[in-house]
């Protein structure tokens, strides 16, 4: 007598049960678990565990974490503080049209640069040359600023100076 089991086709991350006719239920399990769960010991909990284990193998980046109610309230408090801080800063801006102009300009610049990169990428051999240039610059940067202690300090000082210039707290 054939028993029906549920196979799981994936549609947008959701598991849709469809009836499949298979004699032993242990055939649904991956090969390492097939040995541990036989057709005679096909309890519901072991099959549920095995199917969840199979899902974690199929989607290794999908993880679920349980949170307590105190973590939920602390995250909502942090988001409320963030929103109120952003609202205060937005109210403190005198010329809001300039912010919209700069934001629109940034969006147009990103759009145009993506068009230029796409055009460069379509030229044969040019993307590989650009990769070599990028690797060469990365190698030079590592040698110049990251290998030696003195040069790392110099880079940290340059970054701090740049932060002060941007924030307006420098000279």
Backbone as numpy.savetxt, mean C-alpha at the origin, in Angstrom:
# Nx Ny Nz CAx CAy CAz Cx Cy Cz
-21.92 -42.48 -3.15 -22.77 -41.31 -3.15 -21.88 -40.08 -3.15
-22.13 -39.17 -4.01 -21.31 -37.97 -4.12 -21.86 -36.91 -3.18
-20.97 -36.28 -2.47 -21.37 -35.19 -1.60 -21.12 -33.88 -2.31
-21.84 -32.85 -1.91 -21.63 -31.54 -2.53 -20.78 -30.70 -1.60
-19.87 -30.00 -2.19 -19.01 -29.09 -1.44 -19.10 -27.73 -2.10
-18.51 -26.76 -1.51 -18.54 -25.41 -2.06 -17.17 -25.04 -2.56
-17.06 -24.78 -3.85 -15.82 -24.19 -4.35 -16.00 -22.69 -4.25
-14.92 -21.97 -4.39 -15.02 -20.54 -4.14 -14.44 -19.73 -5.28
-15.20 -19.43 -6.30 -14.70 -18.49 -7.30 -14.67 -17.09 -6.69
-13.67 -16.34 -7.05 -13.50 -15.02 -6.45 -13.99 -13.98 -7.43
-14.87 -13.09 -6.96 -15.40 -12.01 -7.78 -15.26 -10.73 -6.99
-14.23 -9.94 -7.29 -14.03 -8.69 -6.58 -13.72 -8.90 -5.12
-13.05 -9.98 -4.76 -12.69 -10.22 -3.38 -13.75 -10.96 -2.60
-14.97 -11.15 -3.15 -16.03 -11.84 -2.44 -16.05 -13.29 -2.87
-16.28 -14.19 -1.94 -16.33 -15.62 -2.24 -17.78 -15.98 -2.54
-18.00 -16.52 -3.72 -19.34 -16.92 -4.11 -19.44 -18.44 -4.09
-20.32 -19.01 -3.28 -20.41 -20.47 -3.22 -21.12 -21.02 -4.45
-20.56 -22.07 -5.01 -21.20 -22.78 -6.11 -21.12 -24.26 -5.81
-22.16 -25.00 -6.05 -22.12 -26.44 -5.74 -21.22 -27.19 -6.70
-20.40 -28.07 -6.14 -19.49 -28.90 -6.92 -19.63 -30.32 -6.40
-19.62 -31.28 -7.26 -19.76 -32.66 -6.86 -18.38 -33.31 -6.73
-17.97 -33.59 -5.48 -16.68 -34.22 -5.18 -16.93 -35.27 -4.12
-16.29 -36.42 -4.25 -16.53 -37.47 -3.26 -15.86 -37.18 -1.93
-14.53 -37.11 -1.80 -13.98 -36.80 -0.47 -13.81 -35.30 -0.28
-14.17 -34.85 0.91 -14.05 -33.42 1.21 -12.61 -32.99 1.39
-11.73 -33.90 1.66 -10.32 -33.55 1.87 -9.67 -33.09 0.58
-10.28 -33.36 -0.57 -9.70 -32.89 -1.83 -9.77 -31.38 -1.98
-10.65 -30.74 -1.21 -10.76 -29.29 -1.27 -9.58 -28.60 -0.60
-8.86 -29.31 0.26 -7.78 -28.72 1.02 -6.50 -28.72 0.21
-5.59 -27.77 0.49 -4.30 -27.81 -0.17 -3.53 -29.06 0.24
-2.51 -29.43 -0.52 -1.84 -30.71 -0.33 -1.26 -30.92 1.07
-0.64 -29.93 1.77 -0.15 -30.22 3.13 -1.27 -30.53 4.12
-2.42 -29.87 3.94 -3.52 -30.10 4.87 -4.31 -31.35 4.52
-4.17 -31.83 3.29 -4.90 -33.02 2.86 -4.49 -34.22 3.70
-3.22 -34.26 4.11 -2.75 -35.38 4.93 -3.31 -35.31 6.35
-3.46 -34.08 6.87 -3.88 -33.95 8.27 -5.38 -34.12 8.44
-6.17 -33.79 7.43 -7.61 -33.92 7.53 -8.05 -34.96 6.51
-8.50 -36.08 6.97 -8.93 -37.13 6.05 -10.43 -37.03 5.83
-10.92 -37.86 4.92 -12.35 -37.83 4.61 -13.17 -38.30 5.80
-12.59 -39.17 6.64 -13.36 -39.66 7.79 -13.44 -38.64 8.91
-12.46 -37.74 9.03 -12.48 -36.74 10.10 -12.77 -35.36 9.54
-13.81 -35.27 8.74 -14.14 -33.99 8.10 -15.11 -33.21 8.98
-14.61 -32.73 10.09 -15.46 -31.92 10.95 -15.56 -30.51 10.37
-16.58 -29.82 10.77 -16.83 -28.48 10.24 -15.72 -27.51 10.63
-15.24 -27.60 11.87 -14.22 -26.64 12.32 -12.92 -26.83 11.58
-12.52 -28.07 11.29 -11.27 -28.27 10.57 -11.38 -27.80 9.13
-12.55 -27.95 8.52 -12.72 -27.46 7.16 -12.73 -25.94 7.11
-13.36 -25.32 8.10 -13.36 -23.85 8.16 -11.94 -23.34 8.36
-11.19 -23.96 9.26 -9.81 -23.57 9.49 -8.98 -23.74 8.23
-9.17 -24.86 7.56 -8.39 -25.14 6.35 -8.74 -24.14 5.25
-10.00 -23.79 5.11 -10.36 -22.83 4.06 -9.80 -21.45 4.39
-9.77 -21.08 5.67 -9.18 -19.79 6.04 -7.68 -19.80 5.82
-7.03 -20.94 6.10 -5.61 -21.05 5.85 -5.32 -20.95 4.36
-6.19 -21.53 3.55 -6.02 -21.43 2.11 -6.20 -19.99 1.66
-7.13 -19.25 2.26 -7.32 -17.84 1.91 -6.10 -17.02 2.26
-5.44 -17.30 3.40 -4.26 -16.53 3.77 -3.11 -16.81 2.82
-3.08 -18.02 2.27 -2.05 -18.30 1.26 -2.37 -17.58 -0.03
-3.64 -17.49 -0.36 -4.05 -16.86 -1.61 -3.89 -15.34 -1.53
-4.20 -14.76 -0.39 -4.12 -13.32 -0.19 -3.21 -13.04 1.00
-1.88 -13.07 0.83 -0.99 -12.93 1.98 -1.00 -11.53 2.60
-1.39 -10.50 1.84 -1.38 -9.15 2.38 -2.67 -8.80 3.10
-3.68 -9.65 2.98 -4.95 -9.40 3.63 -4.89 -9.90 5.06
-4.89 -8.99 6.01 -4.85 -9.37 7.42 -5.94 -8.60 8.14
-6.54 -9.25 9.11 -7.59 -8.64 9.90 -7.09 -8.53 11.33
-7.29 -7.37 11.93 -6.84 -7.16 13.30 -8.03 -6.70 14.12
-8.22 -7.34 15.27 -9.30 -6.94 16.16 -8.85 -5.73 16.96
-9.75 -4.78 17.15 -9.43 -3.59 17.93 -10.40 -3.48 19.10
-9.92 -2.90 20.14 -10.80 -2.68 21.28 -11.53 -1.36 21.09
-12.52 -1.12 21.90 -13.31 0.10 21.76 -12.48 1.33 22.12
-11.47 1.19 23.00 -10.64 2.34 23.35 -9.79 2.77 22.16
-9.33 1.81 21.32 -8.56 2.17 20.13 -9.45 2.89 19.12
-10.71 2.47 19.02 -11.63 3.12 18.09 -11.88 4.56 18.52
-12.09 4.80 19.80 -12.35 6.15 20.26 -11.11 7.02 20.14
-9.93 6.44 20.38 -8.71 7.25 20.26 -8.47 7.65 18.82
-8.78 6.77 17.86 -8.59 7.13 16.46 -9.61 8.18 16.04
-10.84 8.11 16.57 -11.82 9.13 16.22 -11.46 10.46 16.86
-10.87 10.43 18.05 -10.43 11.67 18.69 -9.29 12.28 17.89
-8.36 11.45 17.42 -7.25 11.96 16.62 -7.76 12.56 15.32
-8.73 11.93 14.69 -9.25 12.47 13.44 -10.00 13.77 13.70
-10.72 13.87 14.83 -11.39 15.12 15.17 -10.39 16.23 15.40
-9.28 15.91 16.09 -8.24 16.91 16.33 -7.61 17.34 15.01
-7.38 16.39 14.11 -6.80 16.71 12.82 -7.72 17.62 12.02
-9.03 17.29 12.00 -9.98 18.12 11.26 -10.08 19.53 11.84
-10.09 19.62 13.17 -10.18 20.95 13.77 -8.91 21.75 13.51
-7.76 21.08 13.52 -6.49 21.77 13.22 -6.47 22.26 11.78
-6.94 21.41 10.85 -7.00 21.82 9.45 -7.97 22.97 9.24
-9.09 22.93 9.95 -10.07 24.02 9.83 -9.50 25.34 10.34
-8.73 25.29 11.44 -8.10 26.50 11.97 -7.09 27.06 10.98
-6.29 26.17 10.38 -5.29 26.64 9.41 -5.97 27.21 8.17
-7.06 26.58 7.71 -7.76 27.09 6.54 -8.37 28.46 6.83
-8.91 28.63 8.04 -9.48 29.93 8.42 -8.39 30.99 8.54
-7.17 30.57 8.86 -6.06 31.51 9.01 -5.50 31.99 7.69
-5.83 31.34 6.59 -5.33 31.76 5.28 -6.15 32.95 4.80
-5.45 34.01 4.43 -6.15 35.21 4.00 -6.56 35.14 2.53
-5.66 34.66 1.67 -5.92 34.65 0.24 -6.17 33.22 -0.22
-7.41 32.78 -0.11 -7.76 31.39 -0.44 -7.71 31.12 -1.94
-7.91 32.14 -2.75 -7.87 31.93 -4.20 -6.46 31.54 -4.65
-5.44 32.02 -3.98 -4.06 31.66 -4.32 -3.83 30.18 -4.05
-4.40 29.66 -2.97 -4.26 28.24 -2.65 -4.89 27.39 -3.76
-6.07 27.79 -4.22 -6.72 27.06 -5.30 -5.92 27.16 -6.59
-5.35 28.33 -6.85 -4.54 28.52 -8.06 -3.30 27.64 -8.02
-2.60 27.61 -6.89 -1.42 26.76 -6.76 -1.78 25.28 -6.83
-2.88 24.90 -6.20 -3.32 23.51 -6.25 -3.68 23.08 -7.66
-4.40 23.93 -8.38 -4.74 23.63 -9.77 -3.50 23.56 -10.65
-2.56 24.46 -10.40 -1.30 24.43 -11.15 -0.52 23.16 -10.89
-0.54 22.69 -9.65 0.16 21.45 -9.32 -0.49 20.26 -10.02
-1.80 20.24 -10.07 -2.50 19.14 -10.74 -2.20 19.16 -12.24
-2.20 20.34 -12.85 -1.88 20.44 -14.28 -0.43 20.02 -14.53
0.49 20.41 -13.64 1.90 20.04 -13.81 2.09 18.52 -13.73
1.40 17.87 -12.80 1.49 16.41 -12.69 0.92 15.75 -13.93
-0.20 16.27 -14.43 -0.83 15.71 -15.63 0.11 15.86 -16.84
0.69 17.05 -17.03 1.60 17.26 -18.14 2.86 16.40 -18.03
3.38 16.27 -16.81 4.58 15.44 -16.65 4.27 13.97 -16.94
3.06 13.51 -16.61 2.72 12.12 -16.94 2.62 11.93 -18.45
2.16 12.95 -19.17 2.11 12.88 -20.63 3.52 12.83 -21.20
4.42 13.65 -20.67 5.80 13.67 -21.15 6.49 12.34 -20.87
6.28 11.80 -19.67 6.89 10.51 -19.33 6.33 9.40 -20.22
5.05 9.43 -20.51 4.46 8.45 -21.41 5.04 8.55 -22.81
5.28 9.78 -23.29 5.87 9.95 -24.62 7.31 9.44 -24.64
8.06 9.73 -23.59 9.45 9.25 -23.51 9.47 7.73 -23.42
8.53 7.17 -22.70 8.48 5.72 -22.52 8.14 5.00 -23.82
7.45 5.68 -24.74 7.08 5.03 -26.00 8.22 5.00 -27.00
9.27 5.80 -26.80 10.42 5.79 -27.71 11.27 4.57 -27.38
11.60 3.75 -28.39 12.41 2.56 -28.11 13.80 2.94 -27.61
14.31 2.18 -26.68 15.65 2.29 -26.11 15.82 3.48 -25.17
15.01 4.51 -25.29 15.16 5.68 -24.41 14.83 5.36 -22.95
13.81 4.55 -22.65 13.55 4.23 -21.24 14.73 3.51 -20.58
15.40 2.63 -21.30 16.55 1.92 -20.73 17.70 2.87 -20.46
17.89 3.83 -21.35 18.94 4.84 -21.13 18.60 5.67 -19.90
17.33 6.04 -19.75 16.91 6.81 -18.56 17.11 5.99 -17.28
16.85 4.69 -17.34 17.09 3.84 -16.18 18.57 3.83 -15.82
19.42 3.76 -16.83 20.87 3.79 -16.57 21.29 5.12 -15.96
20.73 6.21 -16.45 21.03 7.52 -15.88 20.59 7.57 -14.43
19.39 7.04 -14.15 18.89 7.02 -12.77 19.74 6.16 -11.85
20.17 5.00 -12.34 21.05 4.14 -11.54 22.39 4.81 -11.30
22.91 5.49 -12.32 24.18 6.20 -12.16 24.07 7.31 -11.13
22.99 8.08 -11.19 22.81 9.15 -10.21 22.63 8.60 -8.81
21.88 7.49 -8.69 21.70 6.87 -7.38 23.03 6.40 -6.82
23.86 5.79 -7.66 25.18 5.36 -7.21 26.04 6.52 -6.77
26.01 7.61 -7.55 26.77 8.81 -7.16 26.27 9.38 -5.84
24.95 9.45 -5.65 24.38 10.00 -4.43 24.79 9.17 -3.21
24.73 7.86 -3.35 25.13 6.98 -2.24 26.59 7.19 -1.92
27.45 7.24 -2.94 28.88 7.45 -2.70 29.14 8.82 -2.09
28.45 9.85 -2.59 28.71 11.22 -2.15 28.17 11.51 -0.75
26.97 11.01 -0.45 26.31 11.44 0.79 26.08 10.35 1.83
26.09 9.09 1.49 25.65 8.08 2.44 26.76 7.15 2.95
27.87 7.03 2.25 28.88 6.07 2.66 29.69 6.50 3.88
30.02 7.75 3.96 30.93 8.21 5.01 30.19 9.06 6.03
30.65 8.99 7.27 29.98 9.66 8.38 29.95 11.17 8.18
31.06 11.75 7.75 31.14 13.20 7.57 30.17 13.67 6.49
30.06 12.91 5.41 29.15 13.32 4.34 27.69 13.14 4.76
27.39 12.16 5.62 26.02 12.03 6.14 25.65 13.22 7.00
26.61 13.70 7.81 26.36 14.90 8.63 26.12 16.11 7.73
26.91 16.21 6.65 26.73 17.31 5.72 25.34 17.27 5.08
24.88 16.07 4.70 23.55 15.92 4.13 22.48 16.29 5.15
22.64 15.88 6.39 21.66 16.23 7.43 21.61 17.73 7.63
22.76 18.40 7.62 22.79 19.86 7.77 22.11 20.54 6.58
22.36 20.04 5.37 21.70 20.60 4.19 20.19 20.45 4.27
19.72 19.30 4.73 18.27 19.07 4.85 17.68 19.99 5.91
18.35 20.15 7.03 17.85 21.07 8.06 17.79 22.50 7.55
18.82 22.91 6.81 18.81 24.26 6.23 17.66 24.45 5.26
17.39 23.42 4.45 16.28 23.49 3.51 14.94 23.56 4.24
14.82 22.80 5.34 13.59 22.85 6.14 13.36 24.25 6.70
14.44 24.86 7.18 14.31 26.21 7.74 13.95 27.22 6.65
14.49 27.06 5.45 14.13 27.97 4.36 12.67 27.83 3.99
12.19 26.60 3.91 10.79 26.36 3.53 9.84 26.86 4.60
10.17 26.56 5.85 9.29 26.98 6.96 9.39 28.47 7.23
10.45 29.11 6.77 10.60 30.55 7.00 11.18 30.89 8.36
11.75 29.89 9.06 12.33 30.17 10.37 13.81 30.45 10.30
14.39 30.33 9.11 15.83 30.56 8.96 16.15 32.03 8.84
17.32 32.32 8.31 17.81 33.70 8.18 16.81 34.56 7.56
